[in-house]
Amino acid sequence: MSNGTELQPGTTAFRRANWALILGGFACFTLLYGTQPILPQFTAAFGISPTMASLAVSAGTLTLSILLIPLSLLSDRFGRAPLMKAALLGATVFAALSALAPDFEWLVWSRAGVGACIAALPAAAMAYLGEEIAPDARGRVMGMYIAGNALGGMFGRFLSALATQFSSWHYGLAALAIVGLICTILFWKMLPPAQHFQSRSMAPAVLWRDIIRIYKDPGLPWLFTTAFLIMGAFVSIYNYLGFRLSAAPYNLGPAAIGAIFLLYAVGSASSALAGHLVDRYGRSLIMRGMIAAMAIGVLSTLDNHLGVIVFGLALFTFGYFATHAIASGWVGARAGKRRGLVSALYLSSYYLGSSFLGSTSGPLWTHFAWPGMVAGLMLCVSLVFAVALYLATLERSGR
């Protein structure tokens, strides 16, 4: 419930908060996924399989998914801003350590450290947004925050691939750390102090009652499932498409493969567009349309023409980011008082899907090539569409 004292559009504090959240999301995705386009370089440098190389991505997303919930409880207890600031600083330090990795074990552990630190930011950012931003502006700020995520994912992947193309993967990861440091400094300077945070109890009995309430909600567990499936599919397609395009007949180098991640710009546009469409036509209808776009995009990648593959990936990316923006907003609308915990449960499912499906889908590529990968992706997308149909019944009944 608004009390009229939240940050209002047009004010300096509102702009500072908006930009700080954009930079926070940008830094998270830059640091977390910057290893993705250079996985083939890790297989060559360390003599490992593509599935093993994918740990350079999934180690970070796994620790992130595990620690999101406990760190969100600290956020509910001690405040959003201090945790977010510490998260970015710690992630930047571990990113720098990963650039110095002498072996694959060091690389995996340092990437796990990046994920562990970043875990403190996303749920706290969503909760800060819900507490400090005026209600009529929360949708657009959420859209811009997710757009920052998309731009960070795009920029980080392209930067690491470009630096690797002209030097080595060590320099690619060092470039990510430098960007992380710049974003951290700006975030610390720009984020307005919280004015509406209220500390919440960490007593086990109170926490358990809140968790029971969350999972008894008819919609929240299914939104968590949506996050798991869409993120797992998204990471899988970008993880293994690089291996397909680096082989004959395409033979693309790291910079060319990294350029494909510029398609994240499409996601930035779709996440902002989704908010406007939802306001006009409702969440469930737009979500189903965006999931359908994901399905068409996946099927398009079966074509062997590079242009069609890129088009399919762009369409999939457009649908994915819009679906994520819609689901995130829907979670916020159903969250209740324990906003930090609900956001963490959604994001934990999201990153767990990235870690689990992003690596376990590897055998589909290894044993069945790209058609096998497409079959796995279509299974995820079909399940998400079924969930969206159920959520539509909740929306119509007002539950």
C-alpha positions as CSV (number, residue, x, y, z in Angstrom):
1,M,0.0,0.0,0.0
2,S,1.4,3.4,-1.0
3,N,1.8,6.1,1.6
4,G,2.8,8.7,-1.0
5,T,6.3,9.0,0.2
6,E,8.0,6.6,-2.3
7,L,10.3,7.9,-5.0
8,Q,8.3,9.7,-7.6
9,P,9.0,9.8,-11.3
10,G,10.7,13.1,-12.3
11,T,12.6,13.5,-9.1
12,T,16.4,13.3,-8.9
13,A,16.2,10.5,-6.3
14,F,14.0,8.5,-8.6
15,R,16.4,8.8,-11.5
16,R,19.3,7.9,-9.3
17,A,17.5,4.8,-8.0
18,N,16.5,3.8,-11.5
19,W,20.0,4.1,-12.9
20,A,21.5,2.3,-9.9
21,L,19.2,-0.7,-10.3
22,I,19.9,-0.8,-14.0
23,L,23.7,-0.7,-13.3
24,G,23.3,-3.4,-10.7
25,G,21.4,-5.7,-13.1
26,F,23.9,-4.9,-15.9
27,A,26.9,-5.8,-13.7
28,C,25.3,-9.0,-12.4
29,F,24.7,-10.5,-15.9
30,T,28.0,-9.1,-17.2
31,L,30.0,-10.9,-14.6
32,L,27.9,-14.0,-14.3
33,Y,27.6,-15.0,-18.0
34,G,30.7,-13.5,-19.5
35,T,32.3,-17.0,-19.7
36,Q,29.5,-18.4,-22.0
37,P,30.8,-17.5,-25.5
38,I,34.4,-18.7,-24.7
39,L,33.5,-22.2,-23.5
40,P,35.1,-23.7,-26.7
41,Q,38.4,-22.0,-25.6
42,F,38.2,-23.7,-22.2
43,T,37.7,-27.1,-23.8
44,A,40.9,-26.4,-25.8
45,A,42.9,-24.9,-23.0
46,F,42.2,-27.5,-20.4
47,G,41.4,-30.6,-22.6
48,I,37.9,-31.0,-21.3
49,S,34.5,-31.9,-22.8
50,P,31.9,-29.3,-23.7
51,T,29.7,-30.5,-20.8
52,M,32.6,-30.1,-18.3
53,A,33.4,-26.6,-19.8
54,S,29.8,-25.5,-19.1
55,L,30.7,-25.6,-15.4
56,A,32.4,-22.3,-16.0
57,V,28.9,-20.9,-16.3
58,S,26.8,-23.2,-14.2
59,A,29.1,-23.1,-11.1
60,G,28.2,-19.5,-10.7
61,T,24.5,-19.9,-11.3
62,L,24.4,-22.9,-8.9
63,T,26.0,-21.1,-6.0
64,L,23.7,-18.1,-6.8
65,S,20.6,-20.3,-6.7
66,I,21.6,-21.9,-3.4
67,L,22.4,-18.7,-1.6
68,L,19.6,-16.5,-2.9
69,I,17.2,-17.6,-0.2
70,P,19.5,-17.3,2.9
71,L,20.8,-14.0,1.7
72,S,17.3,-12.7,1.0
73,L,16.5,-13.4,4.7
74,L,19.5,-11.3,5.6
75,S,18.1,-8.6,3.3
76,D,14.7,-8.9,5.0
77,R,16.4,-8.6,8.4
78,F,19.2,-6.0,7.9
79,G,18.3,-4.0,4.8
80,R,18.6,-4.1,1.0
81,A,21.3,-1.4,0.2
82,P,24.2,-2.7,2.3
83,L,23.8,-6.2,0.9
84,M,23.6,-5.0,-2.7
85,K,26.7,-2.9,-2.4
86,A,28.7,-5.8,-0.8
87,A,27.4,-8.2,-3.5
88,L,28.8,-6.1,-6.4
89,L,32.2,-5.5,-4.7
90,G,32.7,-9.2,-3.8
91,A,31.6,-10.4,-7.3
92,T,34.1,-8.0,-8.9
93,V,36.9,-9.4,-6.7
94,F,36.1,-13.0,-7.6
95,A,35.8,-12.1,-11.3
96,A,39.4,-10.7,-11.2
97,L,40.5,-13.9,-9.5
98,S,39.0,-16.0,-12.3
99,A,41.0,-14.1,-14.9
100,L,44.2,-15.3,-13.1
101,A,43.1,-19.0,-13.1
102,P,46.1,-21.3,-13.7
103,D,43.8,-24.4,-14.0
104,F,40.2,-25.3,-14.5
105,E,39.6,-26.1,-10.9
106,W,40.6,-22.5,-9.9
107,L,38.4,-21.2,-12.7
108,V,35.3,-23.1,-11.5
109,W,35.8,-22.1,-7.8
110,S,36.3,-18.5,-8.6
111,R,33.2,-18.5,-10.9
112,A,31.3,-20.1,-8.0
113,G,32.5,-17.2,-5.9
114,V,31.1,-14.7,-8.4
115,G,27.7,-16.4,-8.2
116,A,27.8,-16.6,-4.4
117,C,28.3,-12.8,-4.1
118,I,25.8,-11.9,-6.8
119,A,23.2,-13.9,-4.9
120,A,22.8,-11.0,-2.5
121,L,21.7,-8.6,-5.2
122,P,18.7,-9.7,-7.3
123,A,16.1,-10.5,-4.6
124,A,17.2,-7.4,-2.6
125,A,16.9,-5.3,-5.8
126,M,13.4,-6.5,-6.5
127,A,12.4,-5.9,-2.9
128,Y,14.0,-2.4,-2.8
129,L,12.1,-1.6,-6.0
130,G,8.9,-2.7,-4.4
131,E,9.5,-0.7,-1.2
132,E,11.0,2.5,-2.5
133,I,9.5,3.2,-5.9
134,A,6.0,4.7,-6.3
135,P,3.4,2.0,-7.2
136,D,2.5,3.6,-10.6
137,A,6.2,3.5,-11.7
138,R,7.2,0.1,-10.5
139,G,6.3,-1.7,-13.7
140,R,8.5,0.6,-15.9
141,V,11.4,0.4,-13.4
142,M,11.1,-3.4,-13.3
143,G,11.2,-3.4,-17.0
144,M,14.2,-1.2,-17.1
145,Y,15.9,-3.4,-14.4
146,I,15.4,-6.5,-16.5
147,A,16.5,-4.6,-19.6
148,G,19.7,-3.8,-17.7
149,N,20.1,-7.5,-17.1
150,A,19.7,-8.2,-20.8
151,L,22.2,-5.5,-21.8
152,G,24.7,-6.8,-19.2
153,G,24.4,-10.3,-20.5
154,M,24.8,-9.1,-24.1
155,F,27.7,-6.8,-23.3
156,G,29.6,-9.2,-21.0
157,R,29.5,-12.0,-23.5
158,F,30.5,-9.8,-26.4
159,L,33.3,-8.2,-24.5
160,S,34.8,-11.4,-23.3
161,A,34.6,-13.0,-26.7
162,L,36.2,-9.9,-28.4
163,A,39.0,-9.7,-25.9
164,T,39.6,-13.5,-26.2
165,Q,39.7,-13.2,-30.0
166,F,42.6,-10.8,-30.0
167,S,44.5,-12.1,-26.9
168,S,43.4,-14.9,-24.6
169,W,40.5,-15.9,-22.3
170,H,42.5,-14.5,-19.4
171,Y,42.2,-11.0,-20.8
172,G,38.6,-11.7,-21.7
173,L,37.7,-12.3,-18.0
174,A,39.9,-9.4,-16.9
175,A,37.9,-7.1,-19.0
176,L,34.7,-8.3,-17.3
177,A,36.3,-7.5,-13.9
178,I,37.1,-4.0,-15.0
179,V,33.6,-3.4,-16.1
180,G,32.3,-4.8,-12.7
181,L,34.5,-2.4,-10.8
182,I,33.2,0.6,-12.7
183,C,29.6,-0.5,-12.2
184,T,30.3,-1.1,-8.5
185,I,31.7,2.4,-7.9
186,L,28.7,4.0,-9.7
187,F,26.2,1.9,-7.9
188,W,27.6,2.9,-4.5
189,K,27.5,6.6,-5.4
190,M,24.0,6.6,-7.0
191,L,21.8,4.3,-4.9
192,P,19.5,6.5,-2.6
193,P,19.3,5.2,1.0
194,A,16.2,3.1,1.8
195,Q,13.4,5.0,3.5
196,H,10.7,2.3,3.7
197,F,12.6,-0.8,4.8
198,Q,11.1,-2.6,7.8
199,S,13.1,-5.3,9.4
200,R,11.4,-8.7,9.5
201,S,11.8,-11.5,11.9
202,M,14.2,-14.5,11.2
203,A,12.6,-16.6,13.9
204,P,12.2,-20.1,12.5
205,A,8.5,-20.4,13.5
206,V,7.6,-17.1,11.7
207,L,9.7,-18.0,8.7
208,W,8.1,-21.4,8.4
209,R,4.6,-19.9,8.5
210,D,5.6,-17.5,5.7
211,I,7.0,-20.3,3.6
212,I,3.8,-22.4,4.0
213,R,1.8,-19.4,3.0
214,I,3.9,-18.8,-0.1
215,Y,3.6,-22.4,-1.3
216,K,-0.1,-22.5,-0.5
217,D,-0.6,-19.6,-2.9
218,P,-2.3,-21.0,-6.1
219,G,0.0,-19.1,-8.4
220,L,3.4,-18.5,-6.9
221,P,4.8,-22.1,-7.1
222,W,3.8,-22.2,-10.8
223,L,5.6,-18.9,-11.4
224,F,8.7,-20.4,-9.7
225,T,8.3,-23.4,-12.1
226,T,8.1,-21.0,-15.1
227,A,11.4,-19.4,-14.0
228,F,13.1,-22.7,-13.8
229,L,12.0,-23.9,-17.2
230,I,12.5,-20.7,-19.2
231,M,15.9,-19.9,-17.8
232,G,17.1,-23.5,-18.2
233,A,16.0,-23.4,-21.9
234,F,17.6,-20.0,-22.4
235,V,21.0,-20.9,-21.0
236,S,21.0,-24.3,-22.9
237,I,20.4,-22.7,-26.3
238,Y,23.1,-20.1,-25.8
239,N,25.6,-22.6,-24.2
240,Y,25.5,-25.2,-27.0
241,L,24.8,-23.1,-30.1
242,G,28.3,-21.8,-29.8
243,F,29.7,-25.3,-30.3
244,R,27.4,-25.8,-33.3
245,L,28.5,-22.5,-34.9
246,S,32.2,-23.0,-34.2
247,A,32.2,-26.3,-36.2
248,A,31.8,-26.8,-39.9
249,P,30.2,-25.6,-42.0
250,Y,30.1,-22.3,-40.1
251,N,33.5,-22.2,-38.4
252,L,32.8,-19.0,-36.6
253,G,35.5,-17.6,-34.3
254,P,35.0,-16.3,-30.7
255,A,34.3,-12.7,-31.8
256,A,31.7,-13.8,-34.3
257,I,30.0,-16.1,-31.8
258,G,30.2,-13.3,-29.2
259,A,28.4,-11.0,-31.7
260,I,25.4,-13.3,-31.6
261,F,24.9,-12.3,-28.0
262,L,24.1,-8.8,-29.2
263,L,20.7,-10.3,-29.7
264,Y,20.2,-9.6,-26.0
265,A,19.3,-6.0,-27.2
266,V,16.1,-7.6,-28.5
267,G,15.4,-8.9,-25.0
268,S,15.9,-5.4,-23.6
269,A,13.3,-4.1,-26.0
270,S,10.8,-6.9,-25.3
271,S,11.0,-6.7,-21.5
272,A,10.1,-3.0,-21.7
273,L,7.4,-3.7,-24.3
274,A,5.9,-6.5,-22.2
275,G,5.0,-4.1,-19.4
276,H,3.0,-1.9,-21.6
277,L,1.2,-4.8,-23.3
278,V,0.4,-6.4,-20.0
279,D,-1.3,-3.2,-18.7
280,R,-3.5,-3.2,-21.8
281,Y,-4.3,-6.9,-22.4
282,G,-3.5,-8.8,-19.2
283,R,-0.6,-10.9,-18.1
284,S,-1.7,-14.4,-19.1
285,L,-2.6,-13.5,-22.8
286,I,0.7,-11.7,-23.4
287,M,2.7,-14.5,-21.6
288,R,1.2,-17.1,-23.9
289,G,2.0,-15.1,-26.9
290,M,5.6,-14.7,-25.9
291,I,6.0,-18.4,-25.1
292,A,4.6,-19.1,-28.6
293,A,7.4,-16.8,-29.9
294,M,9.9,-18.9,-28.0
295,A,8.7,-22.1,-29.6
296,I,8.7,-20.7,-33.1
297,G,12.2,-19.4,-32.5
298,V,13.5,-22.8,-31.2
299,L,12.1,-24.6,-34.2
300,S,13.6,-22.1,-36.7
301,T,17.1,-23.0,-35.5
302,L,16.7,-26.5,-37.0
303,D,17.4,-24.8,-40.4
304,N,21.0,-25.0,-41.5
305,H,21.1,-21.4,-43.0
306,L,23.0,-19.1,-40.6
307,G,20.5,-16.2,-41.2
308,V,17.5,-18.4,-40.2
309,I,19.3,-19.7,-37.1
310,V,20.1,-16.1,-36.0
311,F,16.5,-15.1,-36.7
312,G,15.2,-18.0,-34.6
313,L,17.5,-17.2,-31.8
314,A,16.4,-13.5,-31.9
315,L,12.7,-14.6,-31.7
316,F,13.4,-17.0,-28.9
317,T,15.3,-14.2,-27.0
318,F,12.5,-11.8,-27.5
319,G,9.9,-14.2,-26.1
320,Y,12.1,-15.3,-23.2
321,F,12.9,-11.8,-21.8
322,A,9.2,-10.7,-22.2
323,T,8.1,-13.9,-20.4
324,H,10.6,-13.3,-17.6
325,A,9.5,-9.7,-17.2
326,I,5.8,-10.7,-17.0
327,A,6.5,-13.5,-14.5
328,S,8.6,-11.3,-12.3
329,G,5.9,-8.6,-12.2
330,W,3.3,-11.3,-11.4
331,V,5.4,-12.6,-8.5
332,G,5.7,-9.1,-7.1
333,A,1.9,-8.7,-7.3
334,R,1.3,-11.9,-5.3
335,A,4.2,-11.5,-2.9
336,G,2.6,-10.0,0.2
337,K,4.7,-8.8,3.1
338,R,7.7,-11.3,2.8
339,R,8.7,-9.6,-0.5
340,G,12.4,-10.4,-0.2
341,L,11.8,-14.1,0.4
342,V,9.3,-14.5,-2.4
343,S,11.6,-12.8,-4.9
344,A,14.4,-15.0,-3.8
345,L,12.3,-18.2,-4.3
346,Y,11.5,-17.1,-7.8
347,L,15.1,-16.2,-8.6
348,S,16.4,-19.3,-6.9
349,S,14.2,-21.4,-9.3
350,Y,15.4,-19.2,-12.1
351,Y,19.1,-19.8,-11.5
352,L,18.6,-23.4,-10.5
353,G,17.1,-23.9,-14.0
354,S,20.2,-22.2,-15.5
355,S,22.6,-24.5,-13.5
356,F,20.7,-27.8,-13.8
357,L,19.3,-27.7,-17.3
358,G,22.2,-25.7,-18.7
359,S,24.6,-28.6,-17.9
360,T,22.3,-31.6,-18.0
361,S,21.1,-30.7,-21.5
362,G,24.7,-31.2,-22.7
363,P,24.3,-34.9,-23.5
364,L,21.5,-34.0,-25.9
365,W,24.0,-32.1,-27.9
366,T,26.7,-34.7,-27.5
367,H,24.6,-37.7,-28.5
368,F,21.9,-36.3,-30.7
369,A,23.4,-33.1,-32.1
370,W,21.2,-30.0,-32.6
371,P,17.9,-31.8,-33.3
372,G,18.2,-33.5,-29.9
373,M,18.8,-30.1,-28.3
374,V,15.8,-28.7,-30.0
375,A,13.6,-31.6,-28.7
376,G,14.7,-30.8,-25.1
377,L,14.1,-27.1,-25.6
378,M,10.6,-27.7,-27.0
379,L,9.8,-29.9,-24.0
380,C,10.6,-27.0,-21.6
381,V,8.7,-24.4,-23.7
382,S,5.6,-26.7,-23.9
383,L,5.6,-27.2,-20.2
384,V,5.8,-23.4,-19.7
385,F,2.9,-23.0,-22.0
386,A,0.8,-25.5,-20.0
387,V,1.6,-23.5,-16.8
388,A,0.6,-20.3,-18.6
389,L,-2.8,-21.8,-19.4
390,Y,-3.3,-22.6,-15.7
391,L,-2.3,-19.1,-14.7
392,A,-4.8,-17.8,-17.1
393,T,-7.6,-19.6,-15.2
394,L,-6.3,-17.9,-12.0
395,E,-6.4,-14.5,-13.6
396,R,-9.9,-15.0,-14.9
397,S,-11.2,-16.1,-11.5
398,G,-9.4,-13.3,-9.6
399,R,-7.5,-15.7,-7.4
